[in-house]
Amino acid sequence: MTIPDSEDWDWGTSPFYMSAWIKPESKTITTPIIARQIDGSNYWYMALVFDHLRTTFAYEGNLVVLDSATSDITLGEWQHLALTRSASNVWGLYVNGERVATETNALVATPAAST
């Protein structure tokens, strides 16, 4: 599925939440789940990397990477994935409601070209 680009994807410093339901059938090197790429310096994605979950946000040379350290993804079963950022800049990555990674980072999720 492709969703048109929009400034609605420029979250700035606001709290946000995104989630997806997935049912992976195989383990590959990298399987994108949801992503946005503006250019080589401004992008974000949530992806399966082999059998764990990774989210990366990169804006104007600043980077946030949340990576689950274990094999939290089960093949052939529906799983709920979520990414959150709170008003206090705490990022959380969740698999089936369980937090698998966290980081505190004040990244501004808006590319300079969009401001």
C-alpha positions as CSV (number, residue, x, y, z in Angstrom):
1,M,0.0,0.0,0.0
2,T,1.2,3.5,-0.7
3,I,0.0,6.6,1.1
4,P,0.5,10.0,-0.4
5,D,3.1,12.2,1.3
6,S,1.7,14.8,3.7
7,E,2.9,17.3,6.2
8,D,0.7,15.3,8.6
9,W,3.8,12.9,8.8
10,D,6.0,15.8,10.1
11,W,5.5,15.3,13.9
12,G,8.1,17.9,15.0
13,T,8.4,17.5,18.8
14,S,4.8,16.4,19.4
15,P,3.9,13.0,21.0
16,F,2.8,10.4,18.5
17,Y,1.8,6.8,18.2
18,M,1.9,4.5,15.2
19,S,1.0,0.8,15.0
20,A,0.5,-2.1,12.6
21,W,-0.7,-5.6,12.6
22,I,1.6,-8.1,10.8
23,K,1.6,-11.8,10.0
24,P,5.1,-12.6,8.7
25,E,5.6,-15.8,6.8
26,S,9.3,-15.8,6.4
27,K,12.5,-14.3,7.8
28,T,14.4,-12.0,5.4
29,I,17.2,-9.6,5.8
30,T,14.9,-6.5,6.0
31,T,11.1,-6.3,5.5
32,P,9.7,-2.8,5.7
33,I,6.4,-2.4,7.5
34,I,5.9,1.3,7.3
35,A,8.3,4.0,6.1
36,R,8.7,7.5,4.8
37,Q,11.8,8.8,2.9
38,I,12.2,12.4,1.9
39,D,15.9,12.2,1.0
40,G,19.1,10.5,2.2
41,S,19.1,12.5,5.5
42,N,15.4,12.6,6.3
43,Y,13.5,9.4,6.7
44,W,12.0,6.9,9.1
45,Y,10.9,3.3,9.0
46,M,9.6,0.4,11.0
47,A,10.9,-2.9,9.7
48,L,11.5,-6.5,10.5
49,V,15.2,-7.3,10.4
50,F,15.5,-11.1,10.4
51,D,13.3,-12.0,13.4
52,H,13.4,-8.8,15.5
53,L,11.8,-5.3,15.1
54,R,13.8,-2.1,14.3
55,T,12.6,1.5,14.1
56,T,14.9,4.2,12.8
57,F,14.2,8.0,12.6
58,A,16.8,10.2,10.9
59,Y,16.3,13.9,10.5
60,E,19.0,16.4,9.6
61,G,21.8,14.3,10.9
62,N,20.1,13.3,14.2
63,L,19.2,9.7,14.7
64,V,17.0,7.6,16.9
65,V,17.2,3.8,16.6
66,L,15.1,1.4,18.6
67,D,16.0,-2.2,18.1
68,S,14.4,-5.1,20.0
69,A,17.3,-7.3,21.2
70,T,15.5,-10.6,21.0
71,S,13.5,-12.7,18.6
72,D,10.1,-11.2,19.5
73,I,8.5,-11.9,16.1
74,T,6.7,-15.2,15.6
75,L,6.3,-16.5,12.0
76,G,2.8,-17.3,10.9
77,E,1.0,-15.5,13.7
78,W,-0.7,-12.1,13.9
79,Q,1.2,-9.6,16.0
80,H,0.6,-6.0,17.0
81,L,3.5,-3.6,16.7
82,A,3.6,-0.1,18.0
83,L,5.9,2.9,18.3
84,T,5.3,5.8,20.7
85,R,6.9,9.1,21.6
86,S,5.7,10.8,24.8
87,A,5.6,14.6,25.5
88,S,8.8,14.0,27.6
89,N,10.6,12.5,24.6
90,V,10.6,8.9,25.7
91,W,10.3,6.6,22.7
92,G,8.9,3.1,23.1
93,L,8.8,0.1,20.7
94,Y,6.2,-2.6,21.5
95,V,5.4,-6.1,20.3
96,N,2.0,-7.4,21.4
97,G,1.7,-4.7,24.1
98,E,5.1,-5.5,25.6
99,R,7.8,-2.9,25.5
100,V,10.9,-4.3,23.8
101,A,13.0,-1.1,23.5
102,T,13.0,2.4,24.9
103,E,15.1,5.5,24.5
104,T,14.9,9.2,25.6
105,N,15.7,11.5,22.7
106,A,14.5,15.0,21.8
107,L,14.7,14.4,18.0
108,V,12.7,16.9,16.0
109,A,10.8,14.7,13.5
110,T,10.4,17.4,10.8
111,P,12.9,17.8,7.9
112,A,14.3,21.3,7.5
113,A,12.7,21.5,4.1
114,S,9.3,21.1,5.6
115,T,9.5,23.9,8.2
